[in-house]
Amino acid sequence: LISSSLVAHSNGFVSAKITDCLILKNQEPIFGLEINLEKNWKTYWRLPGKIGLKPIFNFNKSENIISAEIIWPTPIIFGDPDLWSIGYKDGVTLPIKITPIDNSKPIKLEIEAYIGICEDVCIPVTLNVSYFATPGQNQENYEILGAILSEPIKSDDIGFKLPHCIIKNGELIMEFNQKNVNTGVENIELFVIEVGSSVFYINSKKAYVFDDRVTVSTKNSVETELPGVISRETIKTTIIGSNQSIEFVGCSG
């Protein structure tokens, strides 16, 4: 580590910093963006839900970096059935996987982020943090490891079958294997279905269970409409539970 910077504010926001770098076996460095909030304040997941501010991240001022990928830990659901959001309470550590241009040279990670934080009223916050790391740095950062372990389980990694999808009359129906779903997630709270730029949030109470299948329909989410052209291979469904989440990419026709 050469240097790092931290920002601090008030009104719910405590501090933000980039933590020590963790290097995995494939030599990809993973940093952690640590966001600390006052007690009972919240910030949002990559998709904030019915209310809330979608976080935006800019890495353009970084050096010796080809790409930066945020790994999102499993979030929780806040609020009542009419005014709810998806995010993290009291803060979060977001792992950021970096692909360097040259592994033998130092990395400068500079992040400009726009996030929302909320207690009773939501406030937009701008973060500017940076971090310099020399080659070969490998810190045991258990917060980063814990956040990585909390990211949604990828269905492909554990051999779960893709859901079956039916598209008709402006409606998308998704049918999941009940055993797979119950194995991957306890106490299902929400289905988040991404179809192109459209996002559908479906409360678990509106899921229909029959004949070893869990079925949900975009008709039960009124926030948006299906796009005119749909690629089954890119439909992403995240099933969020109280302890973990599972992610399916694609569906069978």
BALOBA-1460 file (C-alpha; in Angstrom, 3 decimals):
// residues 253
<rec num="1" residu="l" x="0.000" y="0.000" z="0.000"/>
<rec num="2" residu="i" x="1.313" y="3.435" z="-0.946"/>
<rec num="3" residu="s" x="-1.567" y="5.639" z="0.063"/>
<rec num="4" residu="s" x="-5.316" y="5.838" z="0.410"/>
<rec num="5" residu="s" x="-7.906" y="8.509" z="1.010"/>
<rec num="6" residu="l" x="-11.089" y="8.698" z="3.026"/>
<rec num="7" residu="v" x="-14.099" y="10.981" z="2.932"/>
<rec num="8" residu="a" x="-16.351" y="11.793" z="5.876"/>
<rec num="9" residu="h" x="-19.598" y="13.740" z="6.193"/>
<rec num="10" residu="s" x="-22.545" y="14.095" z="8.536"/>
<rec num="11" residu="n" x="-26.340" y="13.742" z="8.326"/>
<rec num="12" residu="g" x="-26.346" y="9.958" z="8.307"/>
<rec num="13" residu="f" x="-23.160" y="9.467" z="6.340"/>
<rec num="14" residu="v" x="-20.083" y="8.638" z="8.439"/>
<rec num="15" residu="s" x="-17.230" y="7.748" z="6.096"/>
<rec num="16" residu="a" x="-16.100" y="5.927" z="2.975"/>
<rec num="17" residu="k" x="-12.741" y="4.428" z="2.110"/>
<rec num="18" residu="i" x="-11.098" y="1.858" z="-0.116"/>
<rec num="19" residu="t" x="-9.724" y="-1.007" z="1.961"/>
<rec num="20" residu="d" x="-6.665" y="-3.214" z="1.531"/>
<rec num="21" residu="c" x="-6.347" y="-5.235" z="-1.645"/>
<rec num="22" residu="l" x="-7.055" y="-8.975" z="-1.655"/>
<rec num="23" residu="i" x="-5.474" y="-11.079" z="-4.438"/>
<rec num="24" residu="l" x="-7.145" y="-14.350" z="-5.374"/>
<rec num="25" residu="k" x="-5.480" y="-17.406" z="-6.951"/>
<rec num="26" residu="n" x="-6.247" y="-16.130" z="-10.451"/>
<rec num="27" residu="q" x="-4.201" y="-13.008" z="-9.617"/>
<rec num="28" residu="e" x="-7.183" y="-10.657" z="-9.949"/>
<rec num="29" residu="p" x="-6.948" y="-8.030" z="-7.192"/>
<rec num="30" residu="i" x="-10.130" y="-7.287" z="-5.253"/>
<rec num="31" residu="f" x="-10.459" y="-4.052" z="-3.296"/>
<rec num="32" residu="g" x="-13.266" y="-3.125" z="-0.914"/>
<rec num="33" residu="l" x="-15.269" y="0.084" z="-0.930"/>
<rec num="34" residu="e" x="-16.269" y="0.443" z="2.726"/>
<rec num="35" residu="i" x="-19.277" y="2.719" z="3.307"/>
<rec num="36" residu="n" x="-20.125" y="3.507" z="6.941"/>
<rec num="37" residu="l" x="-23.442" y="5.063" z="7.960"/>
<rec num="38" residu="e" x="-24.979" y="6.159" z="11.218"/>
<rec num="39" residu="k" x="-27.102" y="3.594" z="13.029"/>
<rec num="40" residu="n" x="-30.368" y="2.697" z="11.241"/>
<rec num="41" residu="w" x="-29.402" y="4.592" z="8.079"/>
<rec num="42" residu="k" x="-29.547" y="2.688" z="4.799"/>
<rec num="43" residu="t" x="-27.992" y="2.759" z="1.365"/>
<rec num="44" residu="y" x="-29.152" y="0.968" z="-1.753"/>
<rec num="45" residu="w" x="-28.424" y="-2.185" z="-3.742"/>
<rec num="46" residu="r" x="-27.605" y="-1.945" z="-7.466"/>
<rec num="47" residu="l" x="-31.388" y="-1.934" z="-8.045"/>
<rec num="48" residu="p" x="-32.999" y="0.162" z="-5.281"/>
<rec num="49" residu="g" x="-36.576" y="-1.163" z="-5.455"/>
<rec num="50" residu="k" x="-39.793" y="0.833" z="-5.656"/>
<rec num="51" residu="i" x="-38.229" y="3.848" z="-3.956"/>
<rec num="52" residu="g" x="-34.645" y="4.899" z="-3.477"/>
<rec num="53" residu="l" x="-31.726" y="6.124" z="-5.555"/>
<rec num="54" residu="k" x="-29.815" y="3.824" z="-7.885"/>
<rec num="55" residu="p" x="-26.071" y="3.991" z="-7.114"/>
<rec num="56" residu="i" x="-23.738" y="5.140" z="-9.907"/>
<rec num="57" residu="f" x="-19.984" y="4.486" z="-9.980"/>
<rec num="58" residu="n" x="-17.280" y="6.040" z="-12.137"/>
<rec num="59" residu="f" x="-13.752" y="4.554" z="-12.380"/>
<rec num="60" residu="n" x="-12.506" y="6.674" z="-15.305"/>
<rec num="61" residu="k" x="-9.720" y="8.397" z="-13.346"/>
<rec num="62" residu="s" x="-8.157" y="5.104" z="-12.267"/>
<rec num="63" residu="e" x="-4.748" y="4.068" z="-13.641"/>
<rec num="64" residu="n" x="-3.426" y="0.702" z="-14.864"/>
<rec num="65" residu="i" x="-6.964" y="-0.707" z="-14.908"/>
<rec num="66" residu="i" x="-8.821" y="-2.316" z="-17.820"/>
<rec num="67" residu="s" x="-12.064" y="-2.859" z="-15.939"/>
<rec num="68" residu="a" x="-13.641" y="-2.720" z="-12.481"/>
<rec num="69" residu="e" x="-16.535" y="-4.967" z="-11.450"/>
<rec num="70" residu="i" x="-18.566" y="-4.440" z="-8.280"/>
<rec num="71" residu="i" x="-19.577" y="-7.602" z="-6.413"/>
<rec num="72" residu="w" x="-22.887" y="-6.887" z="-4.657"/>
<rec num="73" residu="p" x="-23.555" y="-8.733" z="-1.377"/>
<rec num="74" residu="t" x="-27.042" y="-10.046" z="-0.728"/>
<rec num="75" residu="p" x="-29.228" y="-7.071" z="0.298"/>
<rec num="76" residu="i" x="-32.234" y="-6.843" z="2.605"/>
<rec num="77" residu="i" x="-35.737" y="-5.469" z="2.009"/>
<rec num="78" residu="f" x="-36.834" y="-2.318" z="3.847"/>
<rec num="79" residu="g" x="-40.217" y="-0.705" z="4.329"/>
<rec num="80" residu="d" x="-43.876" y="-1.645" z="3.993"/>
<rec num="81" residu="p" x="-45.620" y="-3.274" z="0.998"/>
<rec num="82" residu="d" x="-46.307" y="0.097" z="-0.663"/>
<rec num="83" residu="l" x="-43.047" y="1.952" z="0.071"/>
<rec num="84" residu="w" x="-40.136" y="-0.446" z="0.120"/>
<rec num="85" residu="s" x="-36.543" y="-0.486" z="-1.037"/>
<rec num="86" residu="i" x="-33.573" y="-2.873" z="-1.341"/>
<rec num="87" residu="g" x="-30.235" y="-2.216" z="0.297"/>
<rec num="88" residu="y" x="-27.968" y="-2.341" z="3.325"/>
<rec num="89" residu="k" x="-28.377" y="-1.113" z="6.882"/>
<rec num="90" residu="d" x="-25.646" y="0.827" z="8.740"/>
<rec num="91" residu="g" x="-23.325" y="0.544" z="5.748"/>
<rec num="92" residu="v" x="-21.752" y="-2.049" z="3.470"/>
<rec num="93" residu="t" x="-18.435" y="-3.239" z="2.044"/>
<rec num="94" residu="l" x="-18.590" y="-3.610" z="-1.748"/>
<rec num="95" residu="p" x="-15.844" y="-5.830" z="-3.201"/>
<rec num="96" residu="i" x="-14.451" y="-4.427" z="-6.460"/>
<rec num="97" residu="k" x="-12.703" y="-6.892" z="-8.782"/>
<rec num="98" residu="i" x="-9.994" y="-5.210" z="-10.862"/>
<rec num="99" residu="t" x="-8.489" y="-6.329" z="-14.171"/>
<rec num="100" residu="p" x="-5.094" y="-4.581" z="-14.405"/>
<rec num="101" residu="i" x="-3.395" y="-3.582" z="-17.629"/>
<rec num="102" residu="d" x="-0.037" y="-4.721" z="-16.229"/>
<rec num="103" residu="n" x="0.175" y="-6.874" z="-13.063"/>
<rec num="104" residu="s" x="3.783" y="-5.801" z="-12.516"/>
<rec num="105" residu="k" x="2.935" y="-2.113" z="-12.109"/>
<rec num="106" residu="p" x="1.155" y="-0.178" z="-9.331"/>
<rec num="107" residu="i" x="-2.611" y="0.289" z="-9.467"/>
<rec num="108" residu="k" x="-4.408" y="3.508" z="-8.759"/>
<rec num="109" residu="l" x="-8.089" y="2.930" z="-8.041"/>
<rec num="110" residu="e" x="-10.090" y="6.147" z="-8.011"/>
<rec num="111" residu="i" x="-13.830" y="6.004" z="-7.451"/>
<rec num="112" residu="e" x="-16.417" y="8.710" z="-7.899"/>
<rec num="113" residu="a" x="-19.752" y="7.434" z="-6.661"/>
<rec num="114" residu="y" x="-23.251" y="8.842" z="-6.359"/>
<rec num="115" residu="i" x="-25.334" y="7.020" z="-3.754"/>
<rec num="116" residu="g" x="-28.490" y="7.592" z="-1.792"/>
<rec num="117" residu="i" x="-28.679" y="7.206" z="1.976"/>
<rec num="118" residu="c" x="-31.924" y="7.154" z="3.892"/>
<rec num="119" residu="e" x="-33.419" y="7.123" z="7.357"/>
<rec num="120" residu="d" x="-36.796" y="8.880" z="7.130"/>
<rec num="121" residu="v" x="-35.695" y="11.160" z="4.297"/>
<rec num="122" residu="c" x="-33.351" y="10.150" z="1.469"/>
<rec num="123" residu="i" x="-30.210" y="12.201" z="0.826"/>
<rec num="124" residu="p" x="-27.908" y="12.005" z="-2.227"/>
<rec num="125" residu="v" x="-24.201" y="11.710" z="-1.390"/>
<rec num="126" residu="t" x="-21.160" y="12.042" z="-3.654"/>
<rec num="127" residu="l" x="-18.064" y="9.994" z="-2.790"/>
<rec num="128" residu="n" x="-14.538" y="10.595" z="-4.079"/>
<rec num="129" residu="v" x="-11.990" y="8.083" z="-2.806"/>
<rec num="130" residu="s" x="-8.704" y="6.757" z="-4.158"/>
<rec num="131" residu="y" x="-6.160" y="4.060" z="-3.371"/>
<rec num="132" residu="f" x="-2.632" y="3.207" z="-4.546"/>
<rec num="133" residu="a" x="-1.403" y="-0.386" z="-4.343"/>
<rec num="134" residu="t" x="1.959" y="-1.875" z="-5.279"/>
<rec num="135" residu="p" x="2.303" y="-5.264" z="-7.043"/>
<rec num="136" residu="g" x="2.217" y="-8.302" z="-4.772"/>
<rec num="137" residu="q" x="0.141" y="-6.770" z="-1.992"/>
<rec num="138" residu="n" x="-2.062" y="-9.492" z="-0.484"/>
<rec num="139" residu="q" x="-3.837" y="-8.564" z="2.720"/>
<rec num="140" residu="e" x="-6.153" y="-10.915" z="4.632"/>
<rec num="141" residu="n" x="-9.278" y="-8.791" z="4.547"/>
<rec num="142" residu="y" x="-12.119" y="-10.731" z="6.113"/>
<rec num="143" residu="e" x="-14.688" y="-8.029" z="5.417"/>
<rec num="144" residu="i" x="-14.037" y="-8.383" z="1.676"/>
<rec num="145" residu="l" x="-14.141" y="-12.181" z="1.948"/>
<rec num="146" residu="g" x="-17.400" y="-12.055" z="3.882"/>
<rec num="147" residu="a" x="-18.972" y="-9.718" z="1.341"/>
<rec num="148" residu="i" x="-17.874" y="-11.986" z="-1.529"/>
<rec num="149" residu="l" x="-19.376" y="-15.021" z="0.204"/>
<rec num="150" residu="s" x="-22.619" y="-13.078" z="0.608"/>
<rec num="151" residu="e" x="-23.069" y="-12.320" z="-3.100"/>
<rec num="152" residu="p" x="-25.951" y="-14.122" z="-4.859"/>
<rec num="153" residu="i" x="-25.282" y="-17.785" z="-5.530"/>
<rec num="154" residu="k" x="-24.902" y="-18.362" z="-9.272"/>
<rec num="155" residu="s" x="-27.253" y="-21.139" z="-10.356"/>
<rec num="156" residu="d" x="-24.716" y="-22.388" z="-12.920"/>
<rec num="157" residu="d" x="-22.088" y="-22.874" z="-10.208"/>
<rec num="158" residu="i" x="-24.236" y="-25.334" z="-8.290"/>
<rec num="159" residu="g" x="-25.927" y="-27.051" z="-11.224"/>
<rec num="160" residu="f" x="-29.448" y="-25.694" z="-10.758"/>
<rec num="161" residu="k" x="-31.794" y="-25.955" z="-13.729"/>
<rec num="162" residu="l" x="-32.701" y="-22.753" z="-15.531"/>
<rec num="163" residu="p" x="-36.291" y="-21.593" z="-15.078"/>
<rec num="164" residu="h" x="-38.821" y="-22.155" z="-17.827"/>
<rec num="165" residu="c" x="-40.201" y="-18.927" z="-19.277"/>
<rec num="166" residu="i" x="-43.375" y="-18.178" z="-21.208"/>
<rec num="167" residu="i" x="-43.809" y="-14.884" z="-23.037"/>
<rec num="168" residu="k" x="-47.277" y="-13.948" z="-24.243"/>
<rec num="169" residu="n" x="-49.507" y="-10.881" z="-24.510"/>
<rec num="170" residu="g" x="-47.023" y="-8.574" z="-22.799"/>
<rec num="171" residu="e" x="-46.524" y="-10.952" z="-19.859"/>
<rec num="172" residu="l" x="-43.473" y="-12.946" z="-18.795"/>
<rec num="173" residu="i" x="-44.135" y="-16.045" z="-16.699"/>
<rec num="174" residu="m" x="-41.176" y="-17.686" z="-14.953"/>
<rec num="175" residu="e" x="-41.355" y="-21.239" z="-13.588"/>
<rec num="176" residu="f" x="-38.611" y="-22.351" z="-11.178"/>
<rec num="177" residu="n" x="-37.822" y="-25.788" z="-9.807"/>
<rec num="178" residu="q" x="-39.140" y="-25.630" z="-6.240"/>
<rec num="179" residu="k" x="-36.408" y="-27.893" z="-4.825"/>
<rec num="180" residu="n" x="-33.677" y="-25.714" z="-6.349"/>
<rec num="181" residu="v" x="-35.217" y="-22.525" z="-5.012"/>
<rec num="182" residu="n" x="-35.739" y="-23.877" z="-1.512"/>
<rec num="183" residu="t" x="-32.212" y="-25.293" z="-1.417"/>
<rec num="184" residu="g" x="-30.632" y="-21.997" z="-2.455"/>
<rec num="185" residu="v" x="-32.714" y="-19.525" z="-0.452"/>
<rec num="186" residu="e" x="-34.495" y="-19.552" z="2.892"/>
<rec num="187" residu="n" x="-37.523" y="-17.368" z="3.561"/>
<rec num="188" residu="i" x="-37.930" y="-15.942" z="0.039"/>
<rec num="189" residu="e" x="-38.933" y="-12.286" z="0.124"/>
<rec num="190" residu="l" x="-38.580" y="-10.928" z="-3.407"/>
<rec num="191" residu="f" x="-38.094" y="-11.925" z="-7.050"/>
<rec num="192" residu="v" x="-36.188" y="-9.341" z="-9.112"/>
<rec num="193" residu="i" x="-36.471" y="-10.005" z="-12.853"/>
<rec num="194" residu="e" x="-34.353" y="-7.989" z="-15.292"/>
<rec num="195" residu="v" x="-35.423" y="-8.044" z="-18.935"/>
<rec num="196" residu="g" x="-33.228" y="-5.693" z="-20.917"/>
<rec num="197" residu="s" x="-33.590" y="-2.297" z="-19.258"/>
<rec num="198" residu="s" x="-36.906" y="-3.265" z="-17.619"/>
<rec num="199" residu="v" x="-36.924" y="-4.414" z="-13.988"/>
<rec num="200" residu="f" x="-39.787" y="-6.233" z="-12.291"/>
<rec num="201" residu="y" x="-40.048" y="-6.549" z="-8.489"/>
<rec num="202" residu="i" x="-42.406" y="-9.342" z="-7.419"/>
<rec num="203" residu="n" x="-43.230" y="-9.988" z="-3.781"/>
<rec num="204" residu="s" x="-42.884" y="-13.639" z="-2.779"/>
<rec num="205" residu="k" x="-46.502" y="-13.597" z="-1.575"/>
<rec num="206" residu="k" x="-47.523" y="-13.274" z="-5.234"/>
<rec num="207" residu="a" x="-45.606" y="-16.407" z="-6.252"/>
<rec num="208" residu="y" x="-47.685" y="-19.497" z="-7.063"/>
<rec num="209" residu="v" x="-46.460" y="-22.935" z="-5.957"/>
<rec num="210" residu="f" x="-47.857" y="-26.008" z="-7.708"/>
<rec num="211" residu="d" x="-46.565" y="-29.408" z="-8.822"/>
<rec num="212" residu="d" x="-42.948" y="-28.816" z="-7.685"/>
<rec num="213" residu="r" x="-42.793" y="-25.450" z="-9.453"/>
<rec num="214" residu="v" x="-42.620" y="-21.882" z="-8.180"/>
<rec num="215" residu="t" x="-44.274" y="-19.555" z="-10.692"/>
<rec num="216" residu="v" x="-44.122" y="-15.756" z="-10.857"/>
<rec num="217" residu="s" x="-45.499" y="-13.328" z="-13.435"/>
<rec num="218" residu="t" x="-44.464" y="-9.826" z="-14.447"/>
<rec num="219" residu="k" x="-48.173" y="-8.963" z="-14.360"/>
<rec num="220" residu="n" x="-47.711" y="-8.732" z="-10.595"/>
<rec num="221" residu="s" x="-45.218" y="-5.885" z="-10.998"/>
<rec num="222" residu="v" x="-46.658" y="-2.654" z="-12.348"/>
<rec num="223" residu="e" x="-43.504" y="-0.495" z="-12.300"/>
<rec num="224" residu="t" x="-42.593" y="-1.125" z="-15.945"/>
<rec num="225" residu="e" x="-43.490" y="-2.989" z="-19.140"/>
<rec num="226" residu="l" x="-41.746" y="-5.726" z="-21.096"/>
<rec num="227" residu="p" x="-39.504" y="-4.530" z="-23.919"/>
<rec num="228" residu="g" x="-40.579" y="-5.221" z="-27.482"/>
<rec num="229" residu="v" x="-37.655" y="-7.572" z="-28.148"/>
<rec num="230" residu="i" x="-36.697" y="-10.143" z="-25.494"/>
<rec num="231" residu="s" x="-33.634" y="-12.389" z="-25.389"/>
<rec num="232" residu="r" x="-34.258" y="-15.405" z="-23.170"/>
<rec num="233" residu="e" x="-30.519" y="-15.942" z="-22.730"/>
<rec num="234" residu="t" x="-30.053" y="-12.600" z="-20.954"/>
<rec num="235" residu="i" x="-33.077" y="-12.560" z="-18.635"/>
<rec num="236" residu="k" x="-31.669" y="-12.295" z="-15.110"/>
<rec num="237" residu="t" x="-33.640" y="-13.298" z="-12.021"/>
<rec num="238" residu="t" x="-32.394" y="-12.669" z="-8.489"/>
<rec num="239" residu="i" x="-34.361" y="-14.367" z="-5.727"/>
<rec num="240" residu="i" x="-33.715" y="-12.560" z="-2.447"/>
<rec num="241" residu="g" x="-34.226" y="-14.269" z="0.890"/>
<rec num="242" residu="s" x="-33.575" y="-13.330" z="4.495"/>
<rec num="243" residu="n" x="-30.200" y="-15.103" z="4.577"/>
<rec num="244" residu="q" x="-28.991" y="-15.422" z="1.002"/>
<rec num="245" residu="s" x="-29.934" y="-14.898" z="-2.625"/>
<rec num="246" residu="i" x="-29.628" y="-16.871" z="-5.854"/>
<rec num="247" residu="e" x="-29.178" y="-15.607" z="-9.379"/>
<rec num="248" residu="f" x="-30.368" y="-17.235" z="-12.600"/>
<rec num="249" residu="v" x="-29.207" y="-15.901" z="-15.986"/>
<rec num="250" residu="g" x="-31.308" y="-17.106" z="-18.891"/>
<rec num="251" residu="c" x="-34.393" y="-19.280" z="-19.149"/>
<rec num="252" residu="s" x="-35.606" y="-22.128" z="-21.323"/>
<rec num="253" residu="g" x="-38.428" y="-21.659" z="-23.799"/>
